[in-house]
Amino acid sequence: MTGTMTATPPLLSVEGLRITFPGRNGAPPARAVDGVDLDIRPGEIVALVGESGCGKTTLARSLLGLVPPTAGRVTFDGAPLDYSSRALKAYRKRVQLVLQDPSGSLNPRHTVYDAVAEGLRIHGYGGDERAAVAEALSRAGLRPPERFFLRYPHELSGGQRQRVVIAGALVLQPELVVADEPVASLDASVRGEILALLLRLRDELGLSALVVTHDLGLAWNIADRVAVMYLGRIVETGEVEQVLTAPRHPYTQALLSVLPEAPGDPVVLTGEPPDPSRIPSGCRFHARCQILAGGEAARAGVADACRTQDLPVLTGTAGTQVACHWARARTGEEVVAGAGTEAGAGTAAEQQ
């Protein structure tokens, strides 16, 4: 990400976002998203990375207005997101969703033409519908577009179906695309083509994107910046090259260690992420942390803090941030005041 982009005001900004779901049968409420700050700038691709169940899809759905936040706010193009039906309809013309499974996203009874034209019809498009559909299909790499108009999803390959889904988003000329695991269901040979397409759309159209994924390798190939999420919080964020070549949070290090090209042995995390209705006190990663288990946190004098004190968010030398007592002890960095220190203050019992 260039310095110019860093100085550019965000297209979308998330401040202190929380999403809490009521507990069942007397259980405490589940804090699915628990104090998240995140910016996406014009023409920028941000990868949101984490294990299944960490809250990243819930966060993405909230950015689309599908899940109203319990607290905090989402700002788009300088204005707070309005959750009225009329305002959301206008907003979703500018912010489009691309789902993981193109087969589930496409009605098997609709032709490609109708699938792409659906958004235009919902929003009362008054221009040349056929020309708009053709342009969207062409931009998505389905050329000549007219050859696909009357085809049905079952007549297409997986990669072609995903391109139709992308064309359905592009036809409304959005400024931001939220792509939830956009290549997870595709063969390896096709994944690179779809990632190259998203990069080309960023370069040609200035399109911004939030790419939700569990795959740090995908983030390396496509993103300008990466945000690593664990149990409802962003634990490390920054420019993709800096985060992925010199990860500072133990969780980021563990995720990277299992990539095929990673040096050394993979880090095997013990157990599963805690239940979001019973988030532990202190660092929410401490029960699975290889640094704490290996004694390095104790040698740095922060083992007790890891177990009992809520996470600070620390500044980095080039725009990176990391929430980790051990990282702070190693570098002596200052805590950033704001959502990161306020979001989970207190013990788990106090929060419940």
C-alpha positions as CSV (number, residue, x, y, z in Angstrom):
1,M,0.0,0.0,0.0
2,T,1.5,3.3,-1.0
3,G,1.9,6.4,1.2
4,T,-0.7,8.2,-0.9
5,M,-3.3,5.5,-0.2
6,T,-2.4,5.7,3.5
7,A,-3.3,9.4,3.5
8,T,-6.6,8.8,1.6
9,P,-9.7,9.0,3.8
10,P,-11.3,5.6,4.2
11,L,-14.2,4.6,1.9
12,L,-15.5,2.4,4.7
13,S,-14.6,2.7,8.4
14,V,-15.6,0.5,11.3
15,E,-15.3,1.9,14.8
16,G,-15.6,-0.1,18.0
17,L,-18.0,-2.5,16.4
18,R,-19.7,-5.1,18.6
19,I,-22.3,-7.7,17.7
20,T,-23.7,-9.7,20.5
21,F,-26.2,-12.6,20.1
22,P,-28.6,-13.6,23.0
23,G,-27.6,-16.8,24.8
24,R,-29.8,-19.9,24.6
25,N,-31.3,-21.6,27.6
26,G,-29.9,-19.2,30.1
27,A,-26.4,-19.1,28.5
28,P,-24.5,-15.8,28.5
29,P,-24.7,-13.7,25.3
30,A,-22.2,-14.6,22.6
31,R,-19.9,-11.7,21.7
32,A,-19.3,-12.6,18.0
33,V,-17.7,-9.3,17.2
34,D,-16.2,-7.6,20.2
35,G,-14.8,-4.1,19.6
36,V,-13.4,-4.1,16.0
37,D,-11.8,-1.1,14.3
38,L,-11.1,-1.5,10.5
39,D,-10.7,0.8,7.5
40,I,-10.9,0.1,3.8
41,R,-9.7,2.8,1.5
42,P,-10.6,3.5,-2.2
43,G,-8.9,1.1,-4.5
44,E,-7.7,-1.1,-1.7
45,I,-8.1,-4.8,-1.1
46,V,-8.1,-5.8,2.6
47,A,-8.0,-9.5,3.6
48,L,-9.8,-10.5,6.8
49,V,-8.2,-13.7,8.0
50,G,-9.0,-16.2,10.8
51,E,-10.2,-19.6,11.7
52,S,-13.8,-20.7,11.3
53,G,-15.9,-19.2,14.1
54,C,-13.7,-16.2,14.8
55,G,-16.4,-13.7,13.8
56,K,-15.2,-12.7,10.4
57,T,-18.3,-13.6,8.4
58,T,-20.5,-11.9,11.0
59,L,-18.4,-8.8,10.7
60,A,-18.7,-8.9,6.9
61,R,-22.5,-9.3,7.1
62,S,-22.7,-6.4,9.4
63,L,-20.7,-4.2,6.9
64,L,-23.5,-5.1,4.4
65,G,-26.2,-4.0,6.8
66,L,-27.4,-7.6,7.2
67,V,-26.6,-7.7,10.9
68,P,-27.1,-4.5,12.8
69,P,-24.3,-3.8,15.4
70,T,-25.0,-4.0,19.1
71,A,-22.6,-1.1,19.5
72,G,-20.1,1.0,17.5
73,R,-20.7,2.2,14.0
74,V,-20.0,1.7,10.3
75,T,-19.2,4.7,8.2
76,F,-19.3,4.7,4.4
77,D,-18.1,7.6,2.3
78,G,-18.0,9.8,5.3
79,A,-21.6,9.1,6.5
80,P,-22.8,6.7,9.2
81,L,-24.6,3.7,7.9
82,D,-28.4,4.2,8.0
83,Y,-30.2,0.9,8.7
84,S,-33.6,2.0,7.4
85,S,-34.9,-0.1,4.5
86,R,-34.7,2.7,1.9
87,A,-31.2,3.7,2.9
88,L,-29.9,0.1,2.9
89,K,-31.3,-0.5,-0.6
90,A,-29.3,2.5,-1.8
91,Y,-26.2,1.5,0.2
92,R,-26.2,-2.1,-1.2
93,K,-26.1,-0.7,-4.7
94,R,-22.7,0.7,-3.8
95,V,-21.5,-2.2,-1.7
96,Q,-22.0,-5.7,-3.2
97,L,-21.5,-9.2,-1.8
98,V,-19.8,-12.1,-3.5
99,L,-20.4,-15.4,-1.8
100,Q,-18.3,-18.5,-1.4
101,D,-20.4,-21.0,-3.3
102,P,-21.5,-19.8,-6.7
103,S,-23.9,-22.8,-7.1
104,G,-25.7,-21.7,-4.0
105,S,-25.7,-18.0,-5.2
106,L,-27.3,-18.7,-8.6
107,N,-30.9,-19.8,-9.1
108,P,-30.7,-22.9,-11.2
109,R,-33.9,-21.9,-13.1
110,H,-32.4,-18.5,-14.1
111,T,-30.3,-18.0,-17.2
112,V,-27.0,-16.2,-16.8
113,Y,-28.6,-13.1,-18.3
114,D,-31.4,-13.0,-15.7
115,A,-28.9,-13.7,-12.9
116,V,-26.8,-10.7,-13.8
117,A,-29.8,-8.5,-14.6
118,E,-31.5,-9.2,-11.3
119,G,-29.8,-6.4,-9.4
120,L,-30.6,-3.9,-12.2
121,R,-34.3,-4.8,-11.9
122,I,-34.3,-4.6,-8.2
123,H,-32.9,-1.1,-8.3
124,G,-35.0,0.1,-11.2
125,Y,-32.3,0.6,-13.7
126,G,-33.4,2.9,-16.5
127,G,-30.7,2.4,-19.0
128,D,-29.9,-0.3,-21.6
129,E,-30.2,-3.5,-19.6
130,R,-28.7,-5.7,-22.3
131,A,-25.7,-3.5,-22.7
132,A,-25.1,-3.3,-18.9
133,V,-25.3,-7.1,-18.5
134,A,-23.0,-7.6,-21.5
135,E,-20.4,-5.1,-20.1
136,A,-20.5,-6.8,-16.6
137,L,-20.0,-10.3,-18.0
138,S,-17.2,-9.0,-20.2
139,R,-15.5,-7.4,-17.2
140,A,-15.8,-10.6,-15.3
141,G,-14.0,-12.4,-18.1
142,L,-16.9,-14.1,-19.9
143,R,-16.4,-13.2,-23.5
144,P,-18.1,-12.8,-25.8
145,P,-20.8,-12.1,-23.2
146,E,-23.7,-12.9,-25.6
147,R,-22.6,-16.5,-25.7
148,F,-23.5,-16.9,-22.1
149,F,-26.8,-15.0,-22.0
150,L,-29.1,-18.1,-22.4
151,R,-26.9,-20.6,-20.5
152,Y,-27.9,-22.0,-17.1
153,P,-25.6,-22.5,-14.1
154,H,-25.4,-26.3,-14.5
155,E,-24.0,-25.7,-18.0
156,L,-21.0,-23.8,-16.6
157,S,-17.8,-24.7,-14.9
158,G,-17.2,-23.7,-11.3
159,G,-14.9,-20.9,-12.4
160,Q,-17.5,-19.6,-14.9
161,R,-20.2,-19.7,-12.3
162,Q,-18.1,-17.6,-9.9
163,R,-17.5,-15.1,-12.7
164,V,-21.3,-14.9,-13.2
165,V,-21.6,-14.1,-9.5
166,I,-18.9,-11.4,-9.8
167,A,-20.7,-10.0,-12.9
168,G,-23.9,-9.8,-10.9
169,A,-22.1,-7.6,-8.4
170,L,-20.3,-5.5,-11.0
171,V,-23.4,-4.7,-13.0
172,L,-24.5,-2.1,-10.4
173,Q,-21.0,-0.5,-10.6
174,P,-20.3,-0.7,-6.8
175,E,-17.4,1.0,-5.1
176,L,-16.8,-1.9,-2.6
177,V,-17.2,-5.7,-2.9
178,V,-17.3,-7.9,0.2
179,A,-16.1,-11.3,-1.0
180,D,-16.6,-14.2,1.5
181,E,-14.2,-17.0,0.8
182,P,-14.5,-16.2,-3.0
183,V,-12.3,-19.1,-4.2
184,A,-12.7,-21.7,-1.5
185,S,-15.0,-23.9,-3.5
186,L,-12.9,-23.8,-6.7
187,D,-10.2,-26.0,-8.1
188,A,-6.6,-24.9,-7.5
189,S,-6.3,-24.3,-11.3
190,V,-9.1,-21.8,-11.3
191,R,-8.4,-20.0,-8.0
192,G,-5.5,-18.0,-9.6
193,E,-7.7,-16.9,-12.4
194,I,-10.4,-15.5,-10.0
195,L,-7.8,-13.8,-7.9
196,A,-6.2,-12.2,-10.9
197,L,-9.7,-11.0,-12.0
198,L,-10.2,-9.3,-8.6
199,L,-6.8,-7.6,-8.9
200,R,-7.6,-6.4,-12.4
201,L,-10.9,-5.0,-11.3
202,R,-9.2,-3.1,-8.6
203,D,-6.7,-1.6,-11.1
204,E,-9.1,-0.9,-13.9
205,L,-12.2,0.3,-11.8
206,G,-10.6,1.5,-8.6
207,L,-12.8,-1.2,-6.9
208,S,-12.2,-1.7,-3.2
209,A,-12.7,-5.1,-1.7
210,L,-12.8,-6.9,1.7
211,V,-11.8,-10.5,1.1
212,V,-12.9,-12.8,3.9
213,T,-10.7,-16.0,4.1
214,H,-9.1,-18.5,6.4
215,D,-6.2,-18.7,4.0
216,L,-3.2,-16.5,4.6
217,G,-1.7,-17.7,1.3
218,L,-4.6,-16.1,-0.5
219,A,-4.1,-12.9,1.4
220,W,-0.5,-12.8,0.3
221,N,-1.5,-13.1,-3.3
222,I,-4.3,-10.5,-3.4
223,A,-4.3,-8.1,-0.5
224,D,-2.8,-4.7,0.1
225,R,-3.4,-5.0,3.9
226,V,-4.4,-7.9,6.1
227,A,-6.4,-8.0,9.4
228,V,-6.1,-11.2,11.5
229,M,-9.1,-11.9,13.6
230,Y,-9.4,-14.2,16.6
231,L,-12.5,-14.7,18.8
232,G,-14.2,-11.5,17.8
233,R,-11.1,-9.2,17.8
234,I,-8.6,-8.0,15.3
235,V,-5.3,-9.1,16.8
236,E,-2.9,-8.0,14.1
237,T,-3.2,-5.7,11.1
238,G,-1.0,-3.9,8.7
239,E,0.4,-4.0,5.2
240,V,0.3,-7.5,3.9
241,E,4.0,-7.9,3.2
242,Q,5.0,-6.6,6.6
243,V,2.5,-8.8,8.5
244,L,3.1,-12.0,6.6
245,T,6.9,-11.7,6.4
246,A,7.4,-10.6,10.0
247,P,4.3,-11.6,12.0
248,R,4.3,-10.5,15.6
249,H,1.2,-12.1,17.1
250,P,1.6,-15.8,18.0
251,Y,-1.7,-16.5,16.4
252,T,-0.6,-15.0,13.1
253,Q,2.7,-17.0,13.4
254,A,0.7,-20.2,13.9
255,L,-1.5,-19.6,10.9
256,L,1.5,-18.9,8.7
257,S,3.4,-21.9,9.9
258,V,1.0,-24.3,8.2
259,L,1.5,-22.9,4.7
260,P,3.4,-25.3,2.4
261,E,6.2,-22.8,1.8
262,A,6.7,-21.9,5.5
263,P,10.1,-22.8,7.0
264,G,10.3,-25.1,10.0
265,D,7.7,-27.2,11.6
266,P,4.0,-26.1,11.7
267,V,2.7,-24.7,15.0
268,V,0.0,-27.0,16.3
269,L,-2.5,-25.0,18.3
270,T,-4.0,-26.9,21.2
271,G,-7.8,-27.2,21.5
272,E,-10.5,-25.1,19.8
273,P,-11.2,-21.4,20.1
274,P,-13.2,-20.6,23.3
275,D,-16.9,-20.2,23.1
276,P,-17.7,-16.5,22.3
277,S,-20.2,-16.6,25.2
278,R,-17.4,-17.5,27.6
279,I,-14.4,-15.4,26.5
280,P,-11.6,-15.9,29.0
281,S,-10.0,-13.1,31.0
282,G,-6.7,-11.6,29.9
283,C,-5.6,-12.3,26.3
284,R,-8.3,-14.4,24.7
285,F,-5.6,-16.4,22.9
286,H,-3.6,-17.3,26.0
287,A,-5.0,-20.8,26.5
288,R,-3.8,-21.9,23.1
289,C,-0.7,-19.7,22.8
290,Q,2.6,-21.5,21.9
291,I,4.6,-18.5,23.3
292,L,3.0,-18.8,26.7
293,A,3.1,-22.6,26.7
294,G,6.8,-22.6,25.7
295,G,7.8,-20.3,28.5
296,E,8.9,-17.4,26.3
297,A,6.2,-15.1,27.8
298,A,7.4,-16.0,31.3
299,R,11.0,-15.2,30.4
300,A,9.7,-11.8,29.1
301,G,7.9,-11.2,32.4
302,V,4.4,-11.1,30.9
303,A,2.9,-14.5,31.6
304,D,0.6,-13.2,34.4
305,A,-0.5,-10.3,32.2
306,C,-1.3,-12.7,29.4
307,R,-3.6,-14.7,31.7
308,T,-5.3,-11.7,33.5
309,Q,-5.0,-8.4,31.6
310,D,-7.1,-7.5,28.6
311,L,-5.3,-7.0,25.3
312,P,-3.8,-3.6,24.4
313,V,-3.5,-2.6,20.8
314,L,0.1,-1.6,20.0
315,T,1.5,0.7,17.3
316,G,4.1,-0.6,14.9
317,T,6.9,1.0,13.0
318,A,5.1,1.2,9.6
319,G,1.4,1.3,10.3
320,T,1.1,-2.2,11.8
321,Q,-0.8,-2.9,14.9
322,V,-0.7,-6.0,17.2
323,A,-2.6,-6.9,20.3
324,C,-0.1,-9.0,22.4
325,H,1.6,-8.5,25.7
326,W,4.7,-10.5,24.6
327,A,5.1,-8.3,21.5
328,R,4.9,-5.2,23.6
329,A,7.6,-6.6,26.0
330,R,9.9,-7.3,23.1
331,T,9.7,-3.9,21.5
332,G,8.6,-1.5,24.3
333,E,5.9,0.0,22.2
334,E,3.2,2.2,23.4
335,V,-0.4,1.2,23.9
336,V,-2.9,2.9,21.6
337,A,-5.8,4.4,23.5
338,G,-9.2,3.6,22.0
339,A,-11.4,0.6,21.1
340,G,-8.7,-1.9,21.6
341,T,-8.2,-1.1,25.3
342,E,-11.8,-0.4,26.0
343,A,-13.4,-3.2,24.1
344,G,-12.8,-6.0,26.6
345,A,-11.8,-4.3,29.8
346,G,-12.3,-6.4,32.8
347,T,-12.5,-10.2,33.3
348,A,-14.7,-12.6,31.5
349,A,-17.0,-12.8,34.5
350,E,-17.4,-9.0,34.7
351,Q,-18.1,-8.9,30.9
352,Q,-20.8,-11.5,31.2
